[in-house]
Amino acid sequence: MNKKLNPLIAIAFVLIFLAVQVIVQVTVMFVDLLMSGHLSQEQLQQQTTMSTTALIISEVVSSIVVIALFTIFKWSPVSREFFNKRPWGVLFWCAIASVGLILPSMYFQEVTMPEQWPDFIQKLIDEATEALSQIMSATGGYAVICLLAPIAEELVFRGAALRMLLQWKPEHRWLMILLSALLFAVAHMNPAQFIHPVLIGLLLGWMYERTGSVLPGIIYHWINNTVAYLLFRTYPDPDMSLVDIFGSQSHAIMAVGFSLLIAVPAIYQLNLRMRR
């Protein structure tokens, strides 16, 4: 295969991921309206949001479809090679790094994001935040956000897209990792949370490049989303900042500093232990 096509194939994988989500959401919304008897043309035009149950079902189905597509067609090759090496130390430090980097990433995002967005961007942010809040608040939300999403997204963005990019320009591995991180952030379609997925995407891409496996990324992603889920359940206000949580700017900075004391040694250990 012509490697010059690899970046286009990587983008195509991301588009397939997004297309599956859109097709499943539209289908589930249509079925939900049909079953509720609200299928008039006027009601269809007015319907802009999904019920919580329909949203959960669509997220579950789309994640399962994505996982099936990318494994059955081997767009993201899966093997036991990495697992057979018994990489318990790598997986342990992935989990520790995930815990340690959440607060620094959140803080960096808070201080770099603008206070005011253009109206059309703010609308996109509000819709994404509302949908995420619905999922987080619902029964089954943990399974969607913390279990299915990490597997589906790692298969797409690291196992498929980044793999293609690394095959295209292996000598520019960090540029390829950055490109995959940007695709990862854009696919989340929430400008207010752009920085966080970029930073996570860089680390996840590095772990994939070093190990050739999506398993470390799945573990990291699972812990990251689990902590985010628990924070939301404890502090459900989406506008709450770290300063609000810790009571003052100085306490928030201290919490970030303490988190870095956990994250930096974890990344150092990963650097020592990860071998492809």
Wavefront OBJ file of the C-alpha trace (Angstrom):
o trace
v 0.000 0.000 0.000
v 1.223 3.518 -0.848
v 2.259 5.087 2.452
v 1.503 8.548 1.060
v -2.150 7.696 1.532
v -1.670 6.920 5.231
v -2.606 10.401 6.557
v -5.797 10.312 4.488
v -6.566 6.834 5.814
v -5.987 8.087 9.381
v -8.463 10.906 8.820
v -10.886 8.433 7.218
v -10.773 6.281 10.371
v -11.750 9.317 12.465
v -14.546 10.203 10.032
v -15.862 6.635 10.236
v -15.865 6.946 14.035
v -17.846 10.192 13.853
v -20.182 8.877 11.136
v -21.086 5.841 13.237
v -21.991 8.128 16.131
v -24.178 10.364 13.946
v -25.949 7.475 12.185
v -26.642 5.660 15.445
v -27.865 8.829 17.192
v -30.235 9.716 14.334
v -31.537 6.142 14.205
v -32.088 5.926 17.963
v -33.751 9.356 18.027
v -36.101 8.307 15.206
v -37.009 5.049 16.969
v -37.492 6.902 20.263
v -39.881 9.377 18.623
v -41.671 6.582 16.787
v -42.252 4.606 19.976
v -43.453 7.698 21.833
v -45.858 8.573 19.021
v -44.222 11.971 18.404
v -43.378 11.622 14.736
v -45.157 14.530 13.097
v -43.143 16.789 10.784
v -43.463 19.713 13.189
v -42.220 17.664 16.132
v -39.321 16.307 14.095
v -38.265 19.857 13.240
v -38.498 20.915 16.896
v -36.582 17.900 18.206
v -32.997 19.019 18.833
v -32.049 16.929 21.863
v -32.379 13.282 22.815
v -33.904 11.809 25.928
v -31.380 10.523 28.441
v -32.336 6.904 27.791
v -32.004 7.360 24.026
v -28.648 9.103 24.491
v -27.289 6.264 26.633
v -28.515 3.651 24.153
v -26.979 5.513 21.212
v -23.611 5.827 22.986
v -23.569 2.143 23.912
v -24.535 1.003 20.420
v -22.118 3.351 18.630
v -19.219 2.257 20.874
v -19.972 -1.430 20.276
v -20.273 -0.862 16.517
v -16.956 1.026 16.427
v -15.187 -1.676 18.459
v -16.608 -4.376 16.173
v -15.679 -2.547 12.947
v -12.120 -1.741 13.952
v -11.370 -5.225 15.274
v -13.197 -7.345 12.659
v -11.681 -5.459 9.722
v -8.333 -5.253 11.555
v -8.125 -1.498 11.128
v -6.752 -1.601 14.658
v -4.895 -4.929 14.961
v -5.349 -6.614 18.340
v -2.982 -9.272 19.664
v -1.885 -10.791 22.961
v 1.796 -10.036 22.340
v 2.015 -7.112 24.761
v -0.186 -8.796 27.387
v 1.919 -11.955 27.219
v 4.899 -9.924 28.430
v 3.063 -9.536 31.763
v 3.382 -5.733 31.727
v 1.899 -5.244 35.184
v 4.402 -2.522 36.082
v 3.583 -0.519 32.951
v -0.158 -0.797 33.567
v 0.259 0.161 37.230
v 2.253 3.296 36.395
v -0.242 4.168 33.636
v -2.943 4.262 36.297
v -0.789 6.345 38.662
v 0.147 8.796 35.887
v -3.519 9.187 34.986
v -4.452 10.101 38.555
v -1.531 12.509 38.856
v -2.118 14.376 35.608
v -5.844 15.098 35.844
v -5.625 18.194 38.067
v -2.608 19.747 36.249
v -4.356 19.237 32.912
v -7.607 20.736 34.211
v -5.772 23.722 35.689
v -3.803 24.373 32.504
v -7.044 24.218 30.534
v -8.786 26.641 32.890
v -6.028 29.279 32.702
v -5.613 29.068 28.922
v -9.249 29.022 27.781
v -10.895 32.392 26.955
v -13.653 33.657 29.219
v -15.911 34.554 26.279
v -16.558 32.530 23.134
v -18.319 33.553 19.907
v -22.007 32.671 20.038
v -21.817 29.728 17.629
v -18.920 28.174 19.550
v -20.655 28.765 22.882
v -23.723 26.960 21.537
v -21.562 23.989 20.561
v -19.959 23.975 24.016
v -23.332 24.135 25.769
v -24.733 21.263 23.697
v -21.673 19.078 24.314
v -21.705 19.878 28.045
v -25.420 19.139 28.329
v -25.066 15.788 26.537
v -22.124 14.793 28.733
v -24.006 15.826 31.874
v -26.992 13.717 30.802
v -24.790 10.663 30.344
v -22.871 11.207 33.582
v -26.092 11.585 35.577
v -27.819 8.523 34.128
v -27.811 4.888 35.150
v -25.296 3.251 32.863
v -23.325 6.454 32.451
v -20.223 4.924 34.023
v -20.247 2.005 31.576
v -20.520 4.389 28.620
v -17.951 6.996 29.686
v -15.441 4.874 31.596
v -15.574 1.404 30.020
v -16.820 1.481 26.421
v -15.498 4.907 25.373
v -11.851 4.217 26.328
v -11.791 0.967 24.345
v -13.485 2.442 21.265
v -11.414 5.633 21.250
v -8.079 3.891 21.779
v -8.791 1.495 18.914
v -9.655 4.408 16.620
v -7.168 7.127 17.559
v -4.129 5.102 18.578
v -4.577 1.600 17.165
v -5.798 2.818 13.767
v -5.117 6.527 13.105
v -1.771 6.873 14.914
v -0.588 3.525 13.558
v -1.136 4.819 10.014
v 0.635 8.091 10.784
v 3.644 6.353 12.358
v 3.956 4.067 9.341
v 3.895 7.148 7.113
v 6.591 9.182 8.897
v 8.271 7.046 11.601
v 11.235 9.433 11.688
v 8.901 12.224 12.847
v 7.169 10.242 15.569
v 6.382 13.194 17.841
v 4.817 15.151 15.003
v 2.664 12.117 14.179
v 1.698 11.760 17.846
v 0.756 15.462 17.916
v -1.386 15.084 14.794
v -3.225 12.132 16.314
v -3.733 14.101 19.552
v -5.236 16.990 17.578
v -7.593 14.596 15.769
v -8.537 13.165 19.157
v -9.325 16.622 20.548
v -11.268 17.798 17.483
v -13.377 14.619 17.505
v -14.607 15.469 21.018
v -16.270 18.555 19.469
v -16.040 20.670 22.620
v -13.751 23.719 22.234
v -13.899 24.399 25.985
v -12.204 21.053 26.605
v -9.763 21.147 23.690
v -6.561 21.408 25.720
v -7.261 18.419 27.987
v -7.707 15.816 25.198
v -4.683 17.217 23.343
v -2.470 16.721 26.408
v -3.934 13.285 27.081
v -3.607 12.412 23.399
v 0.115 13.220 23.462
v 0.700 10.902 26.412
v -1.515 8.136 25.026
v 0.206 8.417 21.661
v 3.616 8.180 23.301
v 2.557 5.055 25.190
v 1.241 3.463 21.997
v 4.403 4.336 20.060
v 6.582 2.815 22.782
v 4.575 -0.383 23.328
v 2.723 -1.003 20.059
v -0.364 -1.798 22.145
v -3.581 0.066 22.959
v -3.810 -1.630 26.371
v -1.793 0.998 28.319
v -3.923 3.704 26.731
v -7.140 1.911 27.657
v -6.010 1.646 31.295
v -4.966 5.316 31.388
v -8.170 6.389 29.635
v -10.312 4.302 31.992
v -8.751 5.830 35.127
v -8.910 9.358 33.683
v -12.592 9.048 32.788
v -13.396 7.370 36.103
v -11.890 10.251 38.071
v -13.746 12.746 35.841
v -16.959 10.782 36.435
v -16.464 10.813 40.212
v -15.682 14.549 40.176
v -18.887 15.205 38.245
v -20.952 13.099 40.610
v -19.445 15.015 43.552
v -19.503 18.468 41.915
v -22.196 18.324 39.195
v -21.930 22.008 38.256
v -20.056 21.986 34.896
v -18.847 25.565 35.486
v -17.109 24.684 38.760
v -13.363 25.327 38.638
v -10.490 23.941 40.687
v -10.484 27.169 42.713
v -14.142 26.545 43.575
v -13.371 22.959 44.584
v -10.320 23.739 46.732
v -11.521 27.062 48.096
v -8.763 29.383 46.907
v -6.210 29.907 44.145
v -3.319 28.981 46.447
v -4.965 25.727 47.507
v -5.686 24.845 43.873
v -2.030 25.465 42.940
v -0.898 23.329 45.888
v -3.184 20.508 44.717
v -1.758 20.771 41.206
v 1.775 20.705 42.601
v 1.039 17.647 44.732
v -0.475 15.929 41.694
v 2.683 16.620 39.699
v 4.710 14.927 42.453
v 2.675 11.826 41.597
v 2.652 12.258 37.820
v 6.324 13.001 37.131
v 7.738 9.873 38.849
v 5.024 7.801 37.155
v 6.009 9.073 33.698
v 9.668 8.450 34.555
v 8.836 4.854 35.491
v 6.862 4.424 32.273
v 9.813 5.694 30.273
v 12.028 3.076 31.926
v 9.595 0.189 31.609
v 7.965 0.650 28.199
v 9.740 -1.238 25.474
v 8.228 -2.112 22.114
l 1 2 3 4 5 6 7 8 9 10 11 12 13 14 15 16 17 18 19 20 21 22 23 24 25 26 27 28 29 30 31 32 33 34 35 36 37 38 39 40 41 42 43 44 45 46 47 48 49 50 51 52 53 54 55 56 57 58 59 60 61 62 63 64 65 66 67 68 69 70 71 72 73 74 75 76 77 78 79 80 81 82 83 84 85 86 87 88 89 90 91 92 93 94 95 96 97 98 99 100 101 102 103 104 105 106 107 108 109 110 111 112 113 114 115 116 117 118 119 120 121 122 123 124 125 126 127 128 129 130 131 132 133 134 135 136 137 138 139 140 141 142 143 144 145 146 147 148 149 150 151 152 153 154 155 156 157 158 159 160 161 162 163 164 165 166 167 168 169 170 171 172 173 174 175 176 177 178 179 180 181 182 183 184 185 186 187 188 189 190 191 192 193 194 195 196 197 198 199 200 201 202 203 204 205 206 207 208 209 210 211 212 213 214 215 216 217 218 219 220 221 222 223 224 225 226 227 228 229 230 231 232 233 234 235 236 237 238 239 240 241 242 243 244 245 246 247 248 249 250 251 252 253 254 255 256 257 258 259 260 261 262 263 264 265 266 267 268 269 270 271 272 273 274 275 276
